Structure formats: C-alpha cells, structure tokens
Amino acid sequence: MSKAVEHFHFNGQPAIRLTARSGATAVVLAYGAQVVSWIPPDGQERIYLSEKARFDTGAAIRGGIPVCFPQFGTRGPLPKHGFARNRVWEEVEARAVDDFATATFRLDDDDLTRQIWPHAFEAELTVLITGQRLDVEFGVKNPGDAPMRFTCALHSYLATREVEEARVEGLRGLKYLDATKGTEHLETGTELAVEDETDRIYFDTKRPVLLREPHRALGVSGENLPDVVVWNPWEHLTAALTDMPGNGFRRMICIESGAIGKPVELAPGGDWWGRQSLVVL
C-alpha cells in the first residue's frame, strides 16, 4: 500500500489519510464515511472539526462533512439527518495514482436500518483530492422490488478565520426557506453575511457558491445536488451544544449541497448520484 494512503485511528475511530502528489491531504473515517480534514497544498485546514466533538459510536460528529441520508434535517419521520452519519461504512478501496488520491466506502441496509426505513439500498461515498480540489460523490442504488424516495445532503462544515468577516456569494435571485422563522423569501442581496443564527435552504441553484474571506476564497459547487444550505448556530444556539466550544460558531460556516426540496425517487433497480466539489480559489 502506498504511503499516500495511510490507515490509522483518529480519536479512536478507524480512518484513512489520503495524500495527493500536490501535498494536499484528507482524512476520512469509516464511521459515517465522514471527511474530518482537508488541507490543500497551501497548508490551511479548510474543514472545521469541533475540539469538543464526540467520537462515540452512535453519536453524530460535530464537524467535517457528515452524510445526511435518507433524510435531511427533520423533513420526515426519521431521526434528524437520517442514519448514515451514525453507521460504520465498509472500505471498498483507497488508492493514490498520478496526481490524485481517492477512497470509496459503502453502506448497505441491515436489520437496524430496515426497522426505521423499510428499504433495501446500496450507498457509496467516494472522496477524491487533487491539487486545490476536494470532490465528495454520493451514490445510491435501489436493489429492492419497491420504489424509494429520500432526501440527502453533504453537510460541510467549512473552516473560517472569523465568520463575521466571511461572505457567501452566488445566491442572489434564489428562493430560500429561512428555517429560523419557517418563512420563504427571495434572495435579493449579492452577498450573505452571517450576523446572527443562520439556517437557510436555497432551492434549485444553477451556479457555484463562493465563500469569500479576507485574502482567501473557496468555491462550492454541486452536481445533481440542486439545493444549498447555509447554516451557522451563532452564539445562543452554540451555548446549547455540548459538543462545540462557545466560540466555535466564529470558526465555521456550513455550506452544503443537497437534494432537499424535491426528494430523489428511485424505481426498483434504479440508481442516483450527486457530487459536491470544494475548490480553493
């Protein structure tokens, strides 16, 4: 096995560290198939992971890129964000060739998942790093004899130096749900500043979103993931989170691609995939 693919334990959880020829690295846990670190060649960590995150099996890890499946948030009868982020995934492959490094994980239905979601499924998550870019691709197959429908998102916690100095661009003209108020709006601003608790779902996006900070920027784009969530808990909600330090909200903003407003529908034998790309600009 190449040194560019290292198996180790991260806070007690089996993990893979990928290293591309460019010097970029990423760490992916088997638990949740969750990316918990991505450092491009410039050496700056771009993924936020709470210093108080819990890594106990059964708990959600605060930070990284949790996989929300087969339900986003509380938009359905399942536990919040579904169950994929709280399950151990099987490593399918991990390799580093030419100018990229990649790892693929798989999750299938079992007795426990069928108790709360009565569907057969095969899910795969592939992480690929190359140069200034991180791609996370999520795919689902329906091997059963009944149709299924689901919502999903790649719940990316992006690291910020100071969230009040960050701006999110590329949302103008989009309809969004303000989940803090339960109301729908049309985005009229050219940039979104986080100045309070922010929880918005922007629907049917057509272009990449830009996270701009002083002296650096990060592009976020989704393919076959039409919706974009922007979330920050701000001070008062953070105080209620036992797995996040009091100033943690200043060091992160979630910008996540998902299929939320219109659930994915898969006929028996059908398959679907969606990809989120983060690019240092």
Backbone as CSV, one residue per row, in Angstrom:
resi,resn,N_x,N_y,N_z,CA_x,CA_y,CA_z,C_x,C_y,C_z
1,MET,0.856,-1.204,0.000,0.000,0.000,0.000,0.886,1.245,0.000
2,SER,0.570,2.153,-0.856,1.349,3.373,-0.978,1.297,4.186,0.309
3,LYS,2.389,4.902,0.599,2.400,5.794,1.756,1.389,6.924,1.593
4,ALA,0.938,7.123,0.377,-0.061,8.157,0.140,-1.434,7.750,0.649
5,VAL,-1.573,6.495,1.075,-2.806,6.005,1.699,-2.419,5.385,3.028
6,GLU,-2.789,6.038,4.089,-2.391,5.598,5.431,-3.620,5.248,6.256
7,HIS,-3.650,4.024,6.786,-4.717,3.616,7.687,-4.247,3.842,9.121
8,PHE,-5.088,4.483,9.913,-4.727,4.781,11.296,-5.999,4.990,12.089
9,HIS,-5.889,5.322,13.357,-7.049,5.626,14.183,-7.068,7.112,14.504
10,PHE,-8.229,7.711,14.321,-8.445,9.138,14.559,-9.444,9.257,15.698
11,ASN,-8.959,9.718,16.858,-9.820,9.793,18.044,-10.555,8.478,18.290
12,GLY,-9.828,7.379,18.108,-10.372,6.060,18.383,-11.143,5.427,17.249
13,GLN,-11.363,6.155,16.157,-12.118,5.622,15.029,-11.186,5.265,13.867
14,PRO,-11.382,4.084,13.226,-10.591,3.742,12.040,-10.718,4.820,10.966
15,ALA,-9.584,5.181,10.380,-9.565,6.287,9.427,-8.544,6.035,8.328
16,ILE,-8.692,6.784,7.249,-7.734,6.780,6.143,-7.257,8.205,5.937
17,ARG,-5.946,8.371,5.835,-5.382,9.655,5.436,-4.915,9.529,3.985
18,LEU,-5.463,10.364,3.135,-5.066,10.411,1.729,-4.103,11.570,1.524
19,THR,-3.048,11.330,0.748,-2.103,12.392,0.416,-1.886,12.388,-1.090
20,ALA,-2.223,13.488,-1.737,-2.028,13.617,-3.177,-0.606,14.084,-3.473
21,ARG,-0.194,13.941,-4.698,1.149,14.347,-5.100,1.379,15.832,-4.865
22,SER,0.323,16.622,-4.938,0.414,18.064,-4.718,0.738,18.420,-3.272
23,GLY,0.596,17.454,-2.355,0.775,17.714,-0.933,-0.533,17.866,-0.187
24,ALA,-1.658,17.947,-0.912,-2.965,18.019,-0.278,-3.248,16.733,0.481
25,THR,-3.952,16.855,1.621,-4.313,15.689,2.414,-5.790,15.747,2.788
26,ALA,-6.350,14.579,3.054,-7.709,14.474,3.572,-7.761,13.280,4.502
27,VAL,-8.579,13.394,5.544,-8.790,12.294,6.479,-10.270,11.930,6.433
28,VAL,-10.524,10.622,6.237,-11.887,10.113,6.144,-12.060,8.985,7.150
29,LEU,-13.121,9.052,7.953,-13.415,7.997,8.909,-14.297,6.928,8.271
30,ALA,-14.138,5.686,8.746,-15.094,4.648,8.356,-16.446,4.942,8.986
31,TYR,-16.445,5.536,10.161,-17.676,5.902,10.842,-18.347,7.056,10.105
32,GLY,-19.459,6.766,9.479,-20.167,7.780,8.716,-19.570,8.080,7.362
33,ALA,-18.453,7.404,6.995,-17.703,7.781,5.781,-17.485,9.280,5.782
34,GLN,-17.119,9.807,6.952,-17.112,11.251,7.180,-15.721,11.853,7.001
35,VAL,-15.624,12.802,6.094,-14.403,13.597,5.954,-14.273,14.484,7.189
36,VAL,-13.130,14.444,7.855,-12.926,15.278,9.047,-11.761,16.249,8.882
37,SER,-11.067,16.169,7.747,-9.975,17.104,7.496,-9.713,17.176,6.001
38,TRP,-9.445,18.370,5.513,-8.959,18.577,4.152,-8.012,19.765,4.181
39,ILE,-6.757,19.492,3.879,-5.726,20.525,3.865,-5.141,20.602,2.459
40,PRO,-5.457,21.641,1.696,-4.879,21.809,0.364,-3.368,22.060,0.448
41,PRO,-2.708,22.175,-0.703,-1.248,22.362,-0.691,-0.770,23.597,0.060
42,ASP,-1.651,24.594,0.268,-1.210,25.788,0.989,-1.086,25.560,2.495
43,GLY,-1.481,24.379,2.974,-1.307,24.037,4.385,-2.397,24.543,5.307
44,GLN,-3.445,25.151,4.777,-4.528,25.695,5.594,-5.695,24.706,5.668
45,GLU,-6.036,24.301,6.897,-7.184,23.409,7.080,-8.461,24.121,6.632
46,ARG,-9.231,23.471,5.770,-10.443,24.090,5.252,-11.723,23.452,5.801
47,ILE,-11.590,22.434,6.625,-12.748,21.777,7.221,-12.742,22.038,8.731
48,TYR,-13.872,22.475,9.254,-13.988,22.711,10.695,-14.373,21.415,11.399
49,LEU,-13.660,21.107,12.480,-13.986,19.987,13.353,-13.940,20.503,14.775
50,SER,-15.059,20.394,15.470,-15.121,20.910,16.831,-14.117,20.208,17.733
51,GLU,-13.430,20.993,18.552,-12.484,20.403,19.506,-13.192,19.616,20.599
52,LYS,-14.503,19.773,20.687,-15.297,19.043,21.670,-16.161,17.957,21.018
53,ALA,-15.883,17.652,19.746,-16.670,16.644,19.035,-16.581,15.293,19.744
54,ARG,-17.688,14.561,19.726,-17.731,13.216,20.306,-17.504,12.199,19.198
55,PHE,-16.744,11.174,19.510,-16.446,10.127,18.533,-16.959,8.774,18.996
56,ASP,-17.944,8.789,19.890,-18.548,7.552,20.358,-19.502,7.016,19.301
57,THR,-19.476,5.701,19.081,-20.387,5.096,18.126,-21.827,5.371,18.539
58,GLY,-22.609,5.836,17.585,-23.995,6.194,17.856,-24.210,7.689,17.944
59,ALA,-23.132,8.454,18.124,-23.233,9.906,18.227,-22.847,10.546,16.896
60,ALA,-23.436,11.698,16.608,-23.041,12.463,15.437,-21.774,13.243,15.759
61,ILE,-20.853,13.300,14.807,-19.595,14.016,14.982,-19.780,15.455,14.542
62,ARG,-19.505,16.386,15.450,-19.715,17.810,15.184,-18.569,18.368,14.328
63,GLY,-18.815,18.477,13.055,-17.810,18.996,12.139,-17.581,18.047,10.981
64,GLY,-16.620,18.384,10.129,-16.335,17.539,8.980,-17.404,17.664,7.907
65,ILE,-17.664,16.546,7.219,-18.706,16.502,6.197,-19.604,15.301,6.473
66,PRO,-20.531,15.421,7.412,-21.467,14.326,7.645,-22.351,14.077,6.421
67,VAL,-22.706,12.805,6.217,-23.609,12.421,5.132,-25.028,12.345,5.695
68,CYS,-25.890,13.238,5.241,-27.297,13.223,5.661,-28.072,12.333,4.691
69,PHE,-28.558,11.206,5.159,-29.282,10.235,4.328,-29.948,9.218,5.245
70,PRO,-31.149,8.801,4.944,-32.010,9.117,3.801,-32.978,10.270,4.063
71,GLN,-32.643,11.115,5.022,-33.486,12.268,5.312,-32.621,13.450,5.709
72,PHE,-32.938,14.611,5.152,-32.260,15.834,5.583,-33.030,16.461,6.725
73,GLY,-32.324,16.824,7.783,-32.921,17.514,8.908,-34.074,16.746,9.504
74,THR,-35.154,17.478,9.774,-36.354,16.872,10.343,-37.481,16.865,9.316
75,ARG,-37.117,16.864,8.041,-38.116,16.903,6.966,-38.640,15.497,6.667
76,GLY,-39.163,14.828,7.698,-39.678,13.478,7.564,-39.744,12.797,8.920
77,PRO,-40.103,11.518,8.957,-40.321,10.817,10.226,-39.073,10.208,10.848
78,LEU,-37.947,10.237,10.137,-36.738,9.574,10.633,-36.004,10.463,11.629
79,PRO,-35.025,9.890,12.347,-34.172,10.730,13.204,-33.527,11.833,12.376
80,LYS,-33.212,12.966,13.010,-32.655,14.118,12.308,-31.460,13.721,11.457
81,HIS,-31.494,14.100,10.199,-30.439,13.824,9.215,-30.274,12.335,8.906
82,GLY,-31.265,11.509,9.258,-31.188,10.095,8.909,-30.212,9.322,9.771
83,PHE,-29.688,8.225,9.204,-28.838,7.337,9.998,-27.455,7.093,9.410
84,ALA,-27.190,7.534,8.193,-25.924,7.187,7.533,-24.713,7.737,8.278
85,ARG,-24.844,8.910,8.886,-23.706,9.527,9.570,-23.360,8.816,10.870
86,ASN,-24.244,7.939,11.347,-24.015,7.228,12.607,-23.750,5.744,12.401
87,ARG,-23.406,5.352,11.177,-23.143,3.947,10.870,-21.697,3.785,10.415
88,VAL,-21.139,2.623,10.658,-19.799,2.305,10.171,-19.921,1.801,8.733
89,TRP,-19.204,2.456,7.831,-19.212,2.093,6.423,-18.047,1.139,6.130
90,GLU,-18.198,0.356,5.098,-17.153,-0.585,4.671,-16.230,0.080,3.649
91,GLU,-14.945,-0.031,3.866,-13.991,0.489,2.877,-13.993,-0.409,1.647
92,VAL,-14.192,0.203,0.486,-14.191,-0.531,-0.775,-12.808,-0.492,-1.412
93,GLU,-12.226,0.699,-1.462,-10.869,0.844,-1.989,-10.298,2.179,-1.546
94,ALA,-8.970,2.249,-1.565,-8.258,3.501,-1.301,-6.969,3.436,-2.093
95,ARG,-6.693,4.462,-2.870,-5.505,4.433,-3.715,-5.050,5.847,-4.047
96,ALA,-3.796,5.936,-4.436,-3.215,7.203,-4.881,-2.458,6.924,-6.173
97,VAL,-2.884,7.566,-7.244,-2.246,7.374,-8.540,-2.108,8.722,-9.231
98,ASP,-1.069,8.846,-10.026,-0.843,10.084,-10.770,-0.951,11.292,-9.836
99,ASP,-1.903,12.179,-10.098,-1.975,13.411,-9.316,-3.156,13.442,-8.358
100,PHE,-3.786,12.290,-8.078,-4.917,12.305,-7.160,-4.863,11.116,-6.202
101,ALA,-5.617,11.263,-5.109,-5.782,10.180,-4.139,-7.270,10.060,-3.846
102,THR,-7.747,8.830,-3.656,-9.178,8.617,-3.524,-9.476,7.436,-2.606
103,ALA,-10.647,7.489,-1.982,-11.124,6.387,-1.143,-12.627,6.267,-1.340
104,THR,-13.121,5.017,-1.329,-14.546,4.749,-1.503,-15.040,3.883,-0.355
105,PHE,-16.212,4.237,0.175,-16.845,3.497,1.261,-18.260,3.105,0.843
106,ARG,-18.743,2.019,1.453,-20.069,1.501,1.094,-20.887,1.225,2.348
107,LEU,-22.192,1.490,2.230,-23.137,1.191,3.303,-24.360,0.530,2.690
108,ASP,-24.737,-0.639,3.239,-25.935,-1.348,2.793,-26.968,-1.362,3.906
109,ASP,-28.209,-1.632,3.536,-29.255,-1.777,4.539,-28.986,-3.020,5.398
110,ASP,-29.494,-2.983,6.615,-29.401,-4.129,7.515,-30.639,-4.138,8.404
111,ASP,-30.665,-5.051,9.365,-31.845,-5.172,10.224,-32.172,-3.860,10.933
112,LEU,-31.135,-3.140,11.386,-31.365,-1.909,12.137,-31.921,-0.801,11.249
113,THR,-31.354,-0.645,10.037,-31.862,0.417,9.167,-33.276,0.113,8.706
114,ARG,-33.566,-1.163,8.444,-34.907,-1.515,7.952,-35.983,-1.348,9.025
115,GLN,-35.570,-1.313,10.282,-36.545,-1.083,11.346,-37.148,0.318,11.268
116,ILE,-36.360,1.287,10.792,-36.876,2.660,10.736,-37.090,3.145,9.301
117,TRP,-36.494,2.461,8.328,-36.657,2.841,6.917,-36.702,1.549,6.111
118,PRO,-37.869,1.057,5.766,-38.017,-0.299,5.229,-37.650,-0.423,3.753
119,HIS,-36.399,-0.147,3.444,-35.944,-0.218,2.054,-34.589,-0.909,1.974
120,ALA,-34.428,-1.689,0.928,-33.094,-2.177,0.575,-32.369,-1.064,-0.163
121,PHE,-31.076,-0.871,0.133,-30.316,0.160,-0.570,-28.838,-0.200,-0.563
122,GLU,-28.120,0.363,-1.500,-26.658,0.285,-1.553,-26.162,1.712,-1.741
123,ALA,-25.435,2.217,-0.760,-24.910,3.583,-0.831,-23.391,3.541,-0.924
124,GLU,-22.836,4.428,-1.718,-21.377,4.573,-1.818,-20.996,6.035,-1.685
125,LEU,-19.875,6.271,-1.036,-19.324,7.618,-0.928,-17.855,7.567,-1.340
126,THR,-17.497,8.412,-2.292,-16.126,8.476,-2.781,-15.558,9.861,-2.522
127,VAL,-14.378,9.899,-1.942,-13.641,11.135,-1.669,-12.435,11.172,-2.589
128,LEU,-12.223,12.286,-3.262,-11.080,12.413,-4.168,-10.437,13.775,-3.970
129,ILE,-9.116,13.780,-3.806,-8.382,15.039,-3.690,-7.353,15.122,-4.803
130,THR,-7.236,16.308,-5.353,-6.243,16.569,-6.381,-5.978,18.061,-6.426
131,GLY,-4.725,18.453,-6.329,-4.398,19.874,-6.400,-5.154,20.681,-5.365
132,GLN,-5.934,21.639,-5.836,-6.669,22.556,-4.960,-8.119,22.109,-4.730
133,ARG,-8.454,20.869,-4.999,-9.860,20.455,-5.091,-10.152,19.224,-4.245
134,LEU,-11.334,19.250,-3.622,-11.875,18.090,-2.912,-13.234,17.764,-3.516
135,ASP,-13.390,16.541,-4.016,-14.675,16.070,-4.528,-15.216,14.996,-3.591
136,VAL,-16.488,15.114,-3.247,-17.179,14.087,-2.470,-18.397,13.675,-3.282
137,GLU,-18.421,12.418,-3.711,-19.523,11.910,-4.530,-20.305,10.869,-3.744
138,PHE,-21.619,11.032,-3.740,-22.512,10.138,-3.007,-23.462,9.488,-3.991
139,GLY,-23.551,8.155,-3.933,-24.425,7.434,-4.847,-25.303,6.446,-4.106
140,VAL,-26.494,6.208,-4.646,-27.450,5.282,-4.039,-28.057,4.407,-5.133
141,LYS,-28.147,3.090,-4.847,-28.842,2.153,-5.725,-30.028,1.553,-4.976
142,ASN,-31.052,1.222,-5.735,-32.234,0.563,-5.180,-32.292,-0.870,-5.694
143,PRO,-31.766,-1.842,-4.930,-31.787,-3.236,-5.372,-33.086,-3.951,-5.024
144,GLY,-34.004,-3.250,-4.379,-35.239,-3.886,-3.929,-36.298,-3.936,-5.011
145,ASP,-37.491,-4.376,-4.619,-38.594,-4.515,-5.570,-39.678,-3.466,-5.349
146,ALA,-39.360,-2.443,-4.553,-40.314,-1.351,-4.310,-39.614,-0.020,-4.549
147,PRO,-40.340,0.990,-4.997,-39.713,2.306,-5.182,-39.314,2.920,-3.844
148,MET,-38.335,3.810,-3.871,-37.909,4.508,-2.664,-37.757,5.992,-2.972
149,ARG,-37.879,6.791,-1.931,-37.627,8.219,-2.078,-36.862,8.696,-0.849
150,PHE,-35.967,9.652,-1.064,-35.131,10.141,0.034,-34.678,11.557,-0.250
151,THR,-34.256,12.228,0.809,-33.540,13.497,0.697,-32.143,13.286,1.266
152,CYS,-31.221,14.153,0.905,-29.837,13.962,1.349,-29.073,15.269,1.248
153,ALA,-27.924,15.313,1.908,-27.018,16.466,1.810,-25.643,16.060,2.285
154,LEU,-24.636,16.759,1.809,-23.255,16.622,2.280,-22.993,17.839,3.161
155,HIS,-23.133,17.622,4.468,-23.270,18.678,5.489,-21.902,19.291,5.830
156,SER,-21.345,20.059,4.907,-19.951,20.502,5.002,-19.754,21.646,5.985
157,TYR,-18.984,21.384,7.034,-18.562,22.427,7.970,-17.267,23.029,7.420
158,LEU,-17.324,24.237,6.913,-16.147,24.889,6.335,-15.492,25.779,7.379
159,ALA,-14.194,25.708,7.453,-13.446,26.487,8.449,-13.373,27.947,8.030
160,THR,-13.605,28.837,8.984,-13.435,30.270,8.766,-12.476,30.825,9.813
161,ARG,-11.749,31.850,9.457,-10.890,32.514,10.438,-11.728,33.345,11.393
162,GLU,-12.732,34.013,10.856,-13.684,34.803,11.647,-14.956,34.934,10.808
163,VAL,-16.018,34.250,11.232,-17.207,34.143,10.382,-17.824,35.516,10.094
164,GLU,-17.679,36.474,10.987,-18.261,37.788,10.744,-17.562,38.527,9.606
165,GLU,-16.376,38.085,9.241,-15.665,38.690,8.120,-15.887,37.925,6.816
166,ALA,-16.591,36.793,6.886,-16.838,35.964,5.709,-18.093,36.432,4.976
167,ARG,-18.138,36.184,3.687,-19.302,36.497,2.875,-19.565,35.316,1.941
168,VAL,-20.864,35.031,1.731,-21.276,33.972,0.808,-21.887,34.640,-0.411
169,GLU,-21.320,34.359,-1.569,-21.768,34.974,-2.816,-22.341,33.913,-3.756
170,GLY,-23.195,34.352,-4.672,-23.756,33.458,-5.675,-25.170,33.004,-5.394
171,LEU,-25.836,33.630,-4.421,-27.181,33.210,-4.020,-28.275,34.152,-4.516
172,ARG,-27.897,35.259,-5.095,-28.884,36.265,-5.500,-29.886,35.683,-6.495
173,GLY,-31.158,36.006,-6.274,-32.219,35.565,-7.167,-32.818,34.225,-6.827
174,LEU,-32.297,33.554,-5.793,-32.774,32.223,-5.429,-33.856,32.302,-4.359
175,LYS,-34.818,31.399,-4.461,-35.798,31.240,-3.396,-35.167,30.454,-2.258
176,TYR,-35.503,30.839,-1.023,-34.960,30.095,0.107,-35.960,30.016,1.244
177,LEU,-35.802,28.978,2.031,-36.564,28.801,3.262,-35.694,29.244,4.419
178,ASP,-36.172,30.205,5.191,-35.489,30.611,6.416,-36.026,29.720,7.529
179,ALA,-35.246,28.686,7.880,-35.716,27.698,8.849,-35.805,28.264,10.263
180,THR,-35.159,29.399,10.520,-35.270,30.007,11.851,-36.646,30.633,12.060
181,LYS,-37.339,30.939,10.953,-38.658,31.573,11.043,-39.750,30.754,10.383
182,GLY,-39.352,29.769,9.569,-40.341,28.982,8.845,-40.985,29.738,7.707
183,THR,-40.284,30.717,7.144,-40.828,31.553,6.073,-39.976,31.448,4.818
184,GLU,-40.591,31.662,3.653,-39.880,31.603,2.384,-39.645,33.008,1.847
185,HIS,-38.526,33.185,1.151,-38.118,34.503,0.677,-37.411,34.370,-0.670
186,LEU,-37.131,35.502,-1.278,-36.296,35.583,-2.474,-35.036,36.341,-2.094
187,GLU,-33.889,35.765,-2.383,-32.625,36.419,-2.035,-32.379,37.584,-2.985
188,THR,-32.255,38.775,-2.412,-32.037,39.975,-3.219,-30.623,40.532,-3.085
189,GLY,-29.878,40.055,-2.102,-28.534,40.572,-1.877,-27.495,39.880,-2.735
190,THR,-26.418,40.587,-3.026,-25.324,39.992,-3.795,-24.413,39.152,-2.924
191,GLU,-24.476,39.351,-1.597,-23.670,38.551,-0.695,-24.416,38.387,0.625
192,LEU,-24.169,37.251,1.271,-24.802,36.944,2.547,-23.754,37.032,3.646
193,ALA,-24.012,37.870,4.629,-23.143,37.974,5.802,-23.824,37.272,6.968
194,VAL,-23.048,36.571,7.773,-23.583,35.888,8.953,-23.440,36.821,10.148
195,GLU,-24.568,37.284,10.659,-24.571,38.228,11.771,-25.484,37.772,12.902
196,ASP,-26.063,36.571,12.742,-26.961,36.005,13.735,-27.144,34.536,13.349
197,GLU,-27.952,33.808,14.118,-28.226,32.428,13.743,-28.747,32.398,12.302
198,THR,-28.143,31.550,11.487,-28.487,31.466,10.075,-28.782,30.021,9.721
199,ASP,-29.956,29.779,9.143,-30.347,28.423,8.745,-31.261,28.559,7.530
200,ARG,-30.651,28.488,6.347,-31.388,28.715,5.111,-31.174,27.563,4.132
201,ILE,-32.246,27.204,3.439,-32.161,26.246,2.338,-32.476,27.000,1.050
202,TYR,-31.488,27.136,0.178,-31.673,27.768,-1.127,-31.979,26.674,-2.152
203,PHE,-33.050,26.868,-2.904,-33.542,25.828,-3.798,-33.156,26.074,-5.251
204,ASP,-32.881,24.965,-5.924,-32.682,24.973,-7.380,-31.578,25.936,-7.797
205,THR,-30.414,25.763,-7.227,-29.276,26.614,-7.580,-28.733,26.206,-8.943
206,LYS,-28.187,27.160,-9.654,-27.690,26.902,-11.014,-26.200,27.186,-11.152
207,ARG,-25.597,27.764,-10.122,-24.204,28.163,-10.254,-23.468,27.891,-8.932
208,PRO,-22.144,27.872,-8.968,-21.373,27.659,-7.739,-21.588,28.789,-6.742
209,VAL,-21.342,28.481,-5.495,-21.383,29.448,-4.411,-19.946,29.741,-3.995
210,LEU,-19.699,30.968,-3.609,-18.357,31.376,-3.228,-18.333,31.788,-1.765
211,LEU,-17.442,31.189,-0.997,-17.178,31.632,0.373,-15.941,32.511,0.320
212,ARG,-16.150,33.789,0.561,-15.051,34.737,0.458,-14.661,35.248,1.839
213,GLU,-13.367,35.218,2.127,-12.799,35.767,3.353,-11.647,36.679,2.974
214,PRO,-11.192,37.536,3.896,-10.017,38.339,3.583,-8.833,37.459,3.176
215,HIS,-8.322,37.683,1.985,-7.104,37.030,1.495,-7.298,35.568,1.102
216,ARG,-8.537,35.061,1.043,-8.732,33.714,0.536,-10.204,33.506,0.170
217,ALA,-10.448,32.481,-0.695,-11.807,32.182,-1.128,-11.911,30.691,-1.435
218,LEU,-13.134,30.187,-1.316,-13.396,28.766,-1.557,-14.680,28.654,-2.363
219,GLY,-14.611,27.936,-3.483,-15.793,27.704,-4.297,-16.482,26.411,-3.881
220,VAL,-17.809,26.432,-3.869,-18.608,25.262,-3.512,-19.608,25.024,-4.636
221,SER,-19.562,23.857,-5.256,-20.496,23.561,-6.335,-21.053,22.156,-6.171
222,GLY,-22.284,21.979,-6.600,-22.922,20.676,-6.537,-23.378,20.235,-7.909
223,GLU,-23.188,18.965,-8.213,-23.671,18.375,-9.458,-24.727,17.338,-9.106
224,ASN,-25.906,17.528,-9.636,-27.046,16.674,-9.324,-27.476,16.824,-7.869
225,LEU,-27.018,17.871,-7.227,-27.444,18.256,-5.878,-27.917,19.702,-5.985
226,PRO,-29.188,19.929,-6.247,-29.658,21.245,-6.678,-29.821,22.287,-5.577
227,ASP,-29.793,21.874,-4.316,-30.072,22.810,-3.232,-28.815,23.108,-2.422
228,VAL,-28.796,24.273,-1.786,-27.651,24.688,-0.975,-28.159,25.154,0.387
229,VAL,-27.572,24.606,1.438,-27.898,25.004,2.805,-26.770,25.879,3.343
230,VAL,-27.133,26.967,3.998,-26.165,27.813,4.702,-26.588,27.838,6.169
231,TRP,-25.675,27.418,7.056,-26.032,27.295,8.479,-24.887,27.756,9.368
232,ASN,-25.254,28.524,10.377,-24.344,28.876,11.461,-25.179,29.034,12.724
233,PRO,-24.796,28.369,13.835,-25.642,28.369,15.039,-25.600,29.663,15.833
234,TRP,-24.633,30.494,15.598,-24.404,31.737,16.321,-24.272,31.462,17.818
235,GLU,-24.162,32.517,18.585,-23.751,32.409,19.988,-24.753,31.675,20.867
236,HIS,-26.041,32.030,20.752,-27.023,31.473,21.684,-27.269,29.995,21.444
237,LEU,-27.332,29.549,20.185,-27.537,28.131,19.906,-26.283,27.327,20.225
238,THR,-25.110,27.915,19.962,-23.865,27.224,20.291,-23.783,26.925,21.781
239,ALA,-24.267,27.830,22.595,-24.229,27.641,24.051,-24.992,26.396,24.482
240,ALA,-25.959,25.957,23.660,-26.747,24.772,23.987,-26.140,23.499,23.416
241,LEU,-25.065,23.622,22.644,-24.421,22.457,22.032,-23.258,22.007,22.915
242,THR,-23.382,20.852,23.512,-22.339,20.364,24.421,-21.084,19.902,23.688
243,ASP,-21.184,19.714,22.366,-20.037,19.224,21.602,-19.391,20.317,20.762
244,MET,-19.575,21.578,21.202,-18.976,22.693,20.466,-18.563,23.769,21.462
245,PRO,-17.347,24.300,21.349,-16.922,25.351,22.273,-17.714,26.633,22.046
246,GLY,-17.738,27.492,23.046,-18.549,28.698,22.982,-18.237,29.595,21.809
247,ASN,-16.968,29.638,21.374,-16.602,30.486,20.237,-16.542,29.700,18.936
248,GLY,-17.004,28.453,18.946,-16.903,27.603,17.757,-17.630,28.164,16.558
249,PHE,-18.746,28.842,16.788,-19.529,29.387,15.673,-18.733,30.406,14.874
250,ARG,-17.735,31.022,15.485,-16.916,32.002,14.764,-15.945,31.342,13.794
251,ARG,-15.682,30.060,13.976,-14.654,29.364,13.207,-15.226,28.494,12.100
252,MET,-16.538,28.616,11.835,-17.137,27.740,10.842,-18.356,28.368,10.176
253,ILE,-18.677,27.828,9.024,-19.959,28.059,8.383,-20.258,26.811,7.560
254,CYS,-21.471,26.311,7.661,-21.861,25.174,6.841,-22.417,25.685,5.516
255,ILE,-21.820,25.230,4.432,-22.359,25.440,3.090,-22.412,24.059,2.463
256,GLU,-23.601,23.542,2.279,-23.728,22.131,1.909,-24.642,21.951,0.716
257,SER,-24.231,21.097,-0.185,-25.038,20.762,-1.354,-25.947,19.588,-1.008
258,GLY,-27.185,19.630,-1.514,-28.117,18.561,-1.192,-29.251,18.439,-2.186
259,ALA,-30.017,17.361,-2.034,-31.272,17.145,-2.753,-32.347,17.137,-1.682
260,ILE,-32.958,18.295,-1.464,-33.804,18.507,-0.287,-35.224,18.910,-0.670
261,GLY,-35.369,19.942,-1.465,-36.686,20.450,-1.799,-37.523,19.445,-2.572
262,LYS,-36.897,18.732,-3.487,-37.564,17.693,-4.273,-36.865,16.368,-3.991
263,PRO,-37.501,15.451,-3.251,-36.848,14.181,-2.915,-36.440,13.398,-4.165
264,VAL,-35.360,12.655,-4.027,-34.931,11.725,-5.076,-35.865,10.526,-5.057
265,GLU,-36.337,10.121,-6.222,-37.209,8.956,-6.326,-36.520,7.914,-7.194
266,LEU,-36.371,6.695,-6.632,-35.691,5.618,-7.336,-36.636,4.437,-7.510
267,ALA,-36.837,4.042,-8.755,-37.603,2.839,-9.049,-36.760,1.608,-8.724
268,PRO,-37.361,0.447,-8.578,-36.572,-0.779,-8.371,-35.505,-0.934,-9.451
269,GLY,-34.283,-1.179,-9.014,-33.166,-1.300,-9.941,-32.545,0.018,-10.334
270,GLY,-33.110,1.134,-9.877,-32.598,2.438,-10.244,-31.397,2.858,-9.423
271,ASP,-30.665,3.850,-9.924,-29.531,4.398,-9.189,-29.455,5.891,-9.400
272,TRP,-28.739,6.558,-8.495,-28.621,8.023,-8.488,-27.279,8.379,-7.886
273,TRP,-26.757,9.537,-8.293,-25.527,10.039,-7.678,-25.562,11.560,-7.650
274,GLY,-24.813,12.125,-6.720,-24.627,13.555,-6.637,-23.208,13.853,-6.158
275,ARG,-22.669,14.993,-6.574,-21.280,15.319,-6.231,-21.179,16.752,-5.740
276,GLN,-20.394,16.926,-4.691,-20.047,18.263,-4.203,-18.557,18.471,-4.374
277,SER,-18.182,19.643,-4.896,-16.778,19.971,-5.104,-16.432,21.235,-4.347
278,LEU,-15.310,21.191,-3.618,-14.750,22.353,-2.953,-13.447,22.686,-3.650
279,VAL,-13.288,23.945,-4.044,-12.117,24.354,-4.812,-11.511,25.615,-4.213
280,VAL,-10.229,25.568,-3.885,-9.511,26.746,-3.402,-9.285,27.695,-4.565
281,LEU,-9.662,28.951,-4.387,-9.545,29.946,-5.462,-8.541,31.034,-5.082
